[in-house]
Amino acid sequence: MIRCFDIQKSMDFYTNLMGLKFDRKSNLEDCTLYYLKDEISGCEIELTENFEKPEDKYVIGEAFGHFAFLSDNLDEFSKKAKKLGYELLYEPFDIVLKGENSSKVIKAAFLHDPDGNEIEVIEKEK
């Protein structure tokens, strides 16, 4: 669940850029919940729009690191992000994952969502 300061900006980010699809909405006494789904994996995130919000933005929790999403093509994702007005924190770069007997290289990039949550985007292995 992600508390969103500006629900429209967050919906745009997670649907237009990250490729999640709006699934359903639930209204509670103090908030509205928006459920977005990844059509390939079936994974779901919940965006929460609280009716009472802080004056500025939410403070990102100390225990939270980042979300990670897969992309078929990280270069195309980067172009799309920039076209939609999102700035990458880290342009696509290689990460070497070392195992006991082998290693592999993955390509990743990072950016923030509209509420400041860090997002990692990893290119699928080909």
C-alpha positions as CSV (number, residue, x, y, z in Angstrom):
1,M,0.0,0.0,0.0
2,I,1.3,3.4,-0.9
3,R,-0.2,6.6,0.5
4,C,-0.4,9.1,-2.3
5,F,-0.3,12.9,-1.8
6,D,-1.7,13.6,-5.4
7,I,-3.6,10.5,-6.5
8,Q,-3.9,11.6,-10.2
9,K,-0.1,12.0,-10.5
10,S,0.4,8.6,-8.9
11,M,-2.2,6.9,-11.1
12,D,-0.6,8.5,-14.1
13,F,2.9,7.3,-13.0
14,Y,1.9,3.7,-12.2
15,T,-0.4,3.2,-15.3
16,N,1.1,5.3,-18.1
17,L,4.8,4.7,-17.2
18,M,5.0,1.5,-15.1
19,G,2.3,-0.3,-17.2
20,L,0.0,-1.4,-14.4
21,K,-3.8,-1.5,-15.1
22,F,-6.5,0.0,-12.9
23,D,-8.5,-2.9,-11.5
24,R,-10.9,-1.5,-8.9
25,K,-11.6,1.2,-6.4
26,S,-12.9,0.9,-2.8
27,N,-14.2,3.8,-0.7
28,L,-13.7,3.7,3.1
29,E,-14.7,6.3,5.7
30,D,-11.3,8.0,5.7
31,C,-9.8,7.2,2.3
32,T,-10.2,5.8,-1.2
33,L,-8.2,2.7,-2.2
34,Y,-7.2,2.2,-5.9
35,Y,-6.0,-1.2,-6.9
36,L,-3.6,-1.5,-9.8
37,K,-2.6,-4.8,-11.3
38,D,0.3,-6.2,-13.4
39,E,-1.5,-8.2,-16.1
40,I,1.5,-10.6,-16.6
41,S,2.2,-11.6,-13.0
42,G,-1.1,-10.7,-11.4
43,C,0.8,-8.7,-8.7
44,E,-1.2,-5.8,-7.3
45,I,-0.4,-2.6,-5.6
46,E,-2.9,-0.5,-3.6
47,L,-2.7,3.3,-3.9
48,T,-4.4,5.1,-0.9
49,E,-5.8,8.6,-1.1
50,N,-6.4,9.7,2.5
51,F,-9.0,12.4,2.9
52,E,-6.8,14.1,5.6
53,K,-3.3,14.7,4.3
54,P,-0.2,16.3,5.7
55,E,0.5,19.9,4.6
56,D,3.5,18.9,2.4
57,K,4.1,15.3,1.6
58,Y,4.3,12.0,3.4
59,V,7.6,11.0,5.1
60,I,9.0,7.9,3.5
61,G,9.3,5.1,6.0
62,E,12.8,4.3,7.3
63,A,12.4,0.6,6.7
64,F,11.3,1.0,3.1
65,G,14.0,0.5,0.4
66,H,12.4,0.5,-3.1
67,F,10.0,-1.3,-5.4
68,A,11.3,-3.2,-8.4
69,F,9.6,-3.7,-11.7
70,L,10.7,-5.7,-14.8
71,S,10.9,-4.1,-18.2
72,D,11.3,-5.8,-21.6
73,N,13.6,-3.1,-22.8
74,L,15.2,-0.6,-20.4
75,D,16.3,1.8,-23.1
76,E,12.7,2.1,-24.4
77,F,11.5,2.5,-20.8
78,S,14.0,5.3,-20.2
79,K,12.8,7.1,-23.4
80,K,9.2,6.7,-22.4
81,A,9.9,8.0,-18.8
82,K,11.6,11.1,-20.2
83,K,8.9,11.7,-22.8
84,L,6.3,11.6,-20.0
85,G,8.4,14.1,-18.0
86,Y,10.0,11.7,-15.4
87,E,13.6,12.1,-14.5
88,L,15.8,9.1,-13.9
89,L,17.8,9.1,-10.7
90,Y,20.3,6.7,-12.3
91,E,20.4,6.1,-16.0
92,P,20.5,2.4,-17.0
93,F,23.6,0.7,-15.7
94,D,24.9,-2.8,-15.2
95,I,24.8,-4.7,-11.9
96,V,26.9,-7.8,-11.5
97,L,25.2,-10.4,-9.3
98,K,27.8,-12.9,-8.0
99,G,26.7,-16.3,-6.9
100,E,28.9,-19.1,-5.4
101,N,29.9,-20.6,-8.7
102,S,28.7,-18.1,-11.3
103,S,27.8,-14.5,-11.9
104,K,25.4,-12.6,-14.2
105,V,24.9,-9.0,-15.3
106,I,21.6,-7.3,-15.1
107,K,20.7,-3.8,-16.4
108,A,18.8,-1.5,-14.0
109,A,17.7,2.1,-13.6
110,F,16.1,4.1,-10.8
111,L,13.5,6.9,-10.5
112,H,11.1,8.3,-8.0
113,D,7.3,8.1,-8.2
114,P,5.3,11.3,-7.5
115,D,5.4,10.7,-3.7
116,G,9.2,10.2,-3.6
117,N,9.2,6.4,-3.4
118,E,12.2,4.9,-5.1
119,I,11.5,2.6,-8.0
120,E,14.1,0.2,-9.6
121,V,13.4,-0.9,-13.1
122,I,15.3,-4.1,-14.2
123,E,15.6,-5.3,-17.7
124,K,14.3,-8.9,-18.2
125,E,16.9,-11.4,-19.1
126,K,16.9,-12.3,-22.7
